[in-house]
Amino acid sequence: MGEKGAGNIDLGGQGAGFNPVTMMAGIAVGSAVGKNIAGTLDNSINQNDAKQGVPPAVPITKYYVSKEGKPVGPYDLNNLRNMVASGNLSPDSLVWKEGMPEWQKASMQSELSGIFPPKI
């Protein structure tokens, strides 16, 4: 390494010397490879946890209600029940949810049939 072998250490007379630059390069490469492997394993574990540990969110159906010809909402089923109880939603009220081609009476929606009191 240095002049007349200065900085080299003879490890047994076989001509193999201690080369700090080579060792540092080896450490750097080993560290990079180790981080890469650790990151890959971490991602694999996190993906498996996401697939197995937590189910996806339950979709919540929300309806808009026509009030004086204008859409208001969206309201989930609990809000619609409260509106029925307070007299703000009747079976004849027009409702719409995503995926419906047009507004329809609330009584025509199977999901809403249970929120209205039975007709006597």
C-alpha positions in Angstrom: 0.0 0.0 0.0 2.6 2.5 1.0 6.2 2.9 0.1 8.1 -0.3 0.6 5.0 -2.1 1.9 4.1 0.5 4.6 0.6 -0.1 5.8 0.5 -3.8 4.8 0.4 -6.5 7.4 1.9 -9.9 6.6 -0.6 -12.6 7.7 1.6 -15.6 7.5 4.3 -15.0 5.0 2.2 -16.1 2.0 2.3 -12.7 0.4 -1.3 -11.9 1.6 -1.4 -8.6 3.3 -4.0 -6.5 5.1 -5.5 -4.1 2.6 -7.9 -1.6 4.4 -9.3 -0.3 1.1 -10.3 -3.8 0.0 -11.8 -4.6 3.4 -13.8 -1.3 3.4 -15.1 -2.1 -0.1 -16.1 -5.6 1.0 -17.9 -4.2 4.1 -19.8 -1.6 2.0 -20.9 -4.2 -0.6 -21.9 -6.6 2.2 -23.9 -3.9 3.9 -25.7 -3.0 0.7 -26.6 -6.6 0.0 -27.7 -7.1 3.6 -30.0 -4.1 3.5 -31.4 -5.2 0.2 -32.2 -8.7 1.6 -33.6 -7.2 4.8 -35.9 -4.8 2.8 -37.1 -7.7 0.6 -37.9 -9.8 3.6 -39.6 -6.9 5.4 -41.8 -6.2 2.4 -42.7 -9.9 2.1 -43.7 -10.1 5.7 -45.8 -6.8 5.5 -47.6 -8.0 2.4 -48.5 -11.3 4.0 -49.7 -9.5 7.1 -51.8 -7.2 5.0 -53.3 -10.2 3.2 -54.0 -12.2 6.3 -54.4 -9.9 9.2 -56.9 -7.1 8.2 -59.9 -7.6 6.1 -60.9 -4.9 3.6 -63.3 -2.2 4.7 -67.0 -3.2 4.5 -68.7 -1.1 1.8 -71.4 1.2 3.1 -74.3 2.0 0.8 -75.2 5.6 0.8 -78.3 7.2 -0.7 -79.2 10.7 -1.8 -82.7 11.9 -1.0 -84.7 14.3 -3.1 -85.8 17.3 -1.1 -87.8 20.0 -3.0 -86.3 18.6 -6.3 -82.7 18.8 -5.1 -80.4 16.0 -4.0 -79.3 16.0 -0.4 -77.0 13.5 1.3 -75.5 11.0 1.0 -77.0 9.2 3.9 -76.1 5.7 5.2 -78.8 3.3 6.4 -78.7 4.6 10.0 -79.3 8.2 8.9 -82.2 7.0 6.7 -83.8 5.2 9.7 -83.6 8.4 11.7 -85.1 10.3 8.8 -88.0 7.8 8.7 -88.5 8.1 12.5 -88.6 11.9 12.3 -91.0 11.9 9.3 -88.4 13.3 6.8 -88.3 10.1 4.7 -91.4 8.2 3.4 -91.7 5.2 1.2 -92.7 7.6 -1.6 -89.5 9.7 -1.2 -87.2 9.6 -4.2 -83.8 8.2 -3.6 -80.7 7.5 -5.6 -77.4 5.6 -5.0 -74.3 5.1 -7.1 -75.0 2.6 -9.9 -78.8 3.5 -10.2 -79.8 4.8 -13.6 -82.4 7.1 -12.2 -84.2 8.2 -9.0 -86.7 5.8 -7.6 -89.1 5.6 -4.7 -87.5 4.5 -1.5 -90.0 1.7 -1.2 -88.7 0.1 -4.4 -85.2 -0.4 -2.9 -84.8 -3.8 -1.3 -82.1 -2.4 1.1 -84.6 0.2 2.4 -87.7 -2.0 2.7 -86.9 -2.8 6.4 -86.6 0.8 7.6 -90.3 1.7 7.0 -93.0 0.6 9.4 -95.4 -2.0 8.0 -98.6 -0.7 6.4 -101.7 -1.5 8.4 
